[in-house]
Amino acid sequence: MGPYLRFAIVVLYPLTTLLFKVRWRGLDRIPASGGAIVAVNHISYADPIVFGRFIWDAGRSPRYLAKSSLFSAPFPIGWVLKGANQIPVHRGTVNAGEALQAAVDALRRGEVVLIYPEGTVTRDPDFWPMQAKTGIARLALMVPEVPVIPVGQWGAQNFLDFYAKRFRPLPRTEVTASAGEPLDLSDFAGKPPTREVLQAMTEKIMVAVRSEVAGLRGEPAPETFTRWPAA
């Protein structure tokens, strides 16, 4: 663990304790060593610190795929992201593929790579996972030997809901997260990354993530995913 990530943990770990009441399930499903892809739903801009805590409590160091614009954010966000060698995603540019290769390299070094497959905070009015991008399927096909772990999280949207302009630091917010069993994606092994394959693979991953969210919420999940809003 480098000094930048250590700095983030020293600052954010007690901060998450101060702001949140955390309830974790399935920490033992995050591999104790070796590479792993962790797919999680995105409900708030507070997610990275909440979910970083989840991974730290599982005994691993997180490696995020994050929007490239965050790397230019004011201190300490951009400073920590760059110093801790997190992975910038240059959306809609010729450099977009660099993030996938950087993630592949990290996985083969035995790191845990965290991905929000939706690509941004969900726009579903009830905060269910929305339709995901296929980047996670592309990554999983490139490193089929690495497990994909679905995780659902819930509660952070009550602390910070950017789109509703809601910020409630008090009282402490209860946040929960649940890791499922590693997914069996053997049906897709060796297949070319066609649109149909990527969409089917992404759908399977997101159904598993949504199932974990439903378990945390104690209610049935919707049968379909909300689509991305029109640009």
N, C-alpha and C positions, 0 to 999 in steps of 0.2 A: 504494500500500500504506500503510495507516494505522499509527500507532504501536503499537497493541495486537498486530496481526498481526506487525509487525516484531519486537516483544518475544518473541512465541511462537517465531518462527524462530530468533532469536539464542539462545534457551534450548534449544529442542527439537532443532535441527539437530545440534549437537555431542552431545546426549544420545543421539540415535538412532545416531550413529556409535559411541558408547561401548558401547551395549547390543546393537546388531544388526550383522550382516554382510548388507548389502543387495545383492540381485541383481534388476535391473530388465530387462524386455523391453518393447519397443514404446513407449518414451517418445515417439517421433516421431509416434505416433498420437493423442496429446493435442494438439489444435489449438494452434498458437503464439499465436493471437489469436482473439477472438470467443467467443461463448457456446458452451457445451457441457455436456451432462449426462453425468456419469460414474457408471456403476452398478458397484458392487463388492460381493463377498460379505463377510459379517461373521463372523469366527471368534474374536475376542478383544476384550476391552475395551482392549487396547493398539492396536487397529486405527487409531484416529484419528491417533496420532502417526506410525505407520508409513506410513499412506497419505498423510498430509499431506506427508511427506518425498518420496514418489513424485511427487506433483503439483509440489512445489517443484523437484525435479530435472528435471521436464519444462518448467520455466520459467514456471509459472503459480501464481497464488495460489488456495488452496482456499476454497470457500464451502460449509459443511456445512449439511445439514438435520439437526438434533439434537434429542433429547428435551428438552422444556421444563424438566424437573427438573434437567438439567445446568447450566442457567443460574443456579441457586441453589446450586451446589456451592461448596465452600470455595475460597479463593484458592489457586492462580491460575486454576483451570479456569473457574469462572463469570465471573470478572472478564475473562478473555481472550475468552470466547465473546460476552459482551455488548459489550465494547469493540470487537471485530473485526467486529461486525454479522453474526455467524452467524445462522442462521434457526431459531428455536424451533418445534418441532412439538408442539402441544397435543392430544395423543391423546384421542379420545373426548369432546371438548368442542365447543361451538358455534363455537369459534375455530380449529378444526382446519384449515379452509379458508384461513386467513390465511397459513399456511406455503407453500401452493401459489402463492398470488399473489405472495408475497415472492420465491419462487424464479423465477417468471416474470419479475418485474421485474429480478432479478439477471441472468438469461440475456439479456434484451434490452439490458442495459447491457454485454454482452460478457464476463460472468464465467463461471467454471467452477463448476458446482454439483455437489457430491458427494452421492450417495445410496446408502444401504444398503437395497435394496428389501425385504429380509427384515424390516426394522424393529427387529431385535435380533440378538444373537449367536445363531448357528444352534444348534438343539437336536439336530441330526443326530448320532448317536453317533460317526460317522467324520468329522465336520466338513465334510461336503458342504453346499452351499447348500440351504436348506430352502425351502418354499413362500413366495413373496413376497406382499407387499401390492400393491394395484394403484395406489398413489399415483404411482409412476414413470410408469405408462402415462397417467394423467390429465395429468401434467405434460408429457409428450412430445406429447400431442394438442394442448395449449394453445400450444405453440411448435414447430410442425412444421418450421420452418426451421432448428432447432438440432440438431446431431448427437447421437446417443446412443452413447457409447463403453462397451463391456463390458470390465470388468477383473476378473481373478482374482488372489487373493493367498493366500499360504500361509506358515506358519511361526510367526506371532505367537501361535498357540494353545500353542506349546511354551514360550513365555516367560511368558504369563499365561493361565491357564484358570480363570476365576472360579468356575464351577460345580463343578469338580473341586478347587477350593481349592489350585491349583498355581501357584507363582510361582518361576521359575528365571532369575534375572538372569545367572548365570554357568554355563558359559562363554557367550560371546556367541552369540545365537540367529541362525541364518540365516533371513532373511525374503525372500521372492520375490514379485514381482508382474508381471503380464503384461497389456498392453492389446491388445485386439483391434481389428479394423477397425470403423469406424462402421457401425451397423446400418442395413439397408435396411428402413424401416418404411413405405414408400410405400403398401403395401396397406391401411394403416389411415388414410391421409390423408383428412380431410374426413368421417370417419365419426363418428356420435354416440357419446358415452362410455357405451354400454350395458354391462351386466355382461359379456356375451359378448365384446365388443370389448376391454374392459379386461383380461379374463383371458387372452385370446389374445395380446394385445400383451405383457403381463407375462411370459407363458410364453416368448415368443420372446426377450425380453431375458435372462431367467434361464437359458435353455438356452445362450445365448452366453457368459454369465458362467461357468456351470458347465463349459463346454468349455475356457475359459482355465484354470480351476482344474485340470482333468484334465491339461492339458498341463504344468502346473507339477509335478503329482504323479507324472506318468509312468505313469498307470494309467487304465483306462476309468471313466467316470462312471456312476453308477446311472441307470436309465431314468426314475425318478420322483423327486419331491421329497418329503422328509419334511414332514409337516403340522405346523402349530403345535401345541404341547401344549395339552391342555384347561386352561381357566382354573382 
